[in-house]
Amino acid sequence: MTVVIFLSALLGSIILGIPVAFALLICGVALMLHLDLFDPQIIAQQIMSGADSFSLMAIPFFILAGEIMNEGGLSKRIIDLPMKLVGHKRGGLGFVAILAAMIMASLSGSAVADTAAVAAMLLPMMKTTGYPIDRSAGLIGTAGIIAPIIPPSIPFIVFGVASGVSITKLFLAGIFPGIMMGFCLGLLWWWQAKRLGLMTFSKASKEDLCISFKNSIWALLLPVIIIGGFRSGMFTPTEAGAVASFYALVVSLFVYREMKFKDLYKVLLAASKTTAVVMFLVAAANVTGWLITVAELPTMMTELLEPLIDSPTVLLIVIMFAVFIIGMVMDLTPTVLILTPVLMPLVEEAGIDPVYFGVLFILNTSIGLITPPVGNVLNVITGVSKLPFDQVAKGILPYMFMMIVLLFAFVFFPSLILVPLSWMQ
């Protein structure tokens, strides 16, 4: 009965169009009434404790860093370098999109922001040079979901806080899978570009390449500083967010000089709005998460899937399938916040490495960002490309299928994640 009330309250609220954060609070109230625990003071305490986390401070810092980079010209220069490197290849703009998305992912950690930035700059060029616009939009949208995997990843921060898993280890574990995502997309785009006979651009001269590299070096140093700081233990993910924001601000104001002090208000306001949405969602989910534990839903889930505990691979397949279905109708962050406290006890009892599971879980929920009907990245790329929703969804299908294949490759071969992680550590 508890599960029925939990699902009915949550899904019913979402179907009615209530924002997810408020739907989580309604779900929490429904569970409290069912368990005869209703107390407004408990709700207030859980909301406060949900947002009161040092690790969560990394989220506003990285969001601010992303806003500064877009305003200060770092993003533009990051796209220019891949253009000079691979723009002359057949289908070169597609490779530019993939490389730019990977570099942007290592700076901001936001799939929506990275997709919007890359799409706004490259889609018009792809359209005017005769690229099939639906496949181009699909490629850029799918490349955008690399952002939650390559550090610094905001979803990894949320998962780490919700599960108690080391965020630093999650960041390091995401590097190789993120590179694999880019490689697989590049391979598929190469095959499509060859078959479609897409036009090529003239090859950039060595002088132009050197100038582009020189212009973008300050932007490219940021992921080196962040990952180097994690690897050496010099700073935590939260401190890395602060370093990223300060570095991006200094470069934007004093090196590239594309951002003025008067622009700071606009940048801070945009970052504050995004942060408020994410943090309120996290705080509201803490109410539901606490009640999920009180109602012993993780124990119920463990008992339900107990026959699979002795077969970790089969268990992972079942979990991944369920998460994929849920990800089709729910956004990434609430999916992580709701399912993490339910799934982690089961994962730990089955002896599955929690860091490895975290990478699989976030990759799966990231794929949900490009699946209809709710996928946020899918909606963003639809808006930027100005194409019908169904046309973009059709264009994104082959790339989404490639990501699903890669996900299950990680499920069947855990060493693809765990071995590179051991090297990183």
C-alpha positions, 0 to 999 in steps of 0.5 A: 500500500505504501508503494501505491501511495508513493507512486500515485502521489508522485506520478499523479502530481507530475501528470497534473503539471505540478513542478517536480519539486512541489510534486516531491513535497506532495508525495512526502505529505501523502506518505506522512499522512499514510504513516501517521507522521504528519508534522510541518516541522519535520518537513521544514527540517528535512528541506533545510537539511537537504540543502545544507551540504558542503558538497552541494556548494559545488553546484552553484559554483560550476553553474556560475563558471558555465555562465561566465564562460558563455558570456566571456568568450571561452565557449566560442574559442573552444569551438573554434579549435576543433573547427581548425583541427577537423573541420576539413574532414568529410562531415567535419562539422559533426566531429567539431560538434562532438569535440566541442561538446566533450571540451565543454563538458569538462568545463561546466557539467551541464548537458542543457547549457552545453547543448544550447551553446554548441547548437547555437553556434554550429547548427546554422553552419551545418544547415547552410552547408547542406548537412541533414539538419535532423541528423545534425541536431540529433548528433549535437543533442546526443553529444550534449549528454556527455556533460553529465559523465565527464567531470565536473558533472553536476549529476555526479555531485547530486548522486554522491550527496544522495548516496554517500559515494565519493564525488572525487571517485565518481569524477575520476570514474567518468573520464574514460566512459565520457571519452568512449561516448565521444568516440562511439558518436564519432564512429557512427557519424563517420559512417553516416558522413561517408554514406551521405557524401557531405561536403568538406571545408578547406584545411586550416593552415598551420599558422591558423591552427597555432593562432586558434590554439593560442587563443583557446589555451586559457580555456583549455587549461581549466579542465587540466586544473580541475582534474589535476586538482582532484588527482593530486588531492589539492582540492575537493569538488566544491573547492574545484567549483570555486576555482573554476568560477574564479579562473573563468572570471579572471580570463573573461575579464582580463585576458579575453576581455569580452565580459565587462564588470557591468555584465556580472549582474546578468551572469550572477542573476542567470546562475542564481536562477538555475541554482535556485531551481536545482537546490530547491529540487534537491531540498524537496527530494530530501523530504521524500528520501527521508520518508522512503527510508522510514517507510522501509521502501528500500527493504521492500525493493531488496526483498522483491529483487532478492532472487537476483542478488546472487547474479549482479549482472542480471540485477544490473540489467533489470535496474538499468531497464527500469531506470531507462523507462523512468527516465523517459518520463522524468528529468535526470535530477529528480530521477537520481534523487528519488531512486538513489536511496531506494537502489543503493542498499540493493546494489551494496547487498549484491556486492556491486561497486557503488562508484561503478554503479553511479557511472552506469546510473548517471549514464542511463539517466543522461540518455533519458535527457534525449528520449521523448516525451520529457527529455530536456536536451531533446526539447532544447535542441528542438527549440534551437533547430526550429524543427518539429519535435518528431523530426528531431526525435527521429534524427536522434534515434541512431545516436541514442541507440548507440548510447544504449549499446555502450551502456550495456557494454559497460554492464557486461564488462565492468572493467571498462570503467573500473580499470581506468579508474584504478589507473586514475587513482 
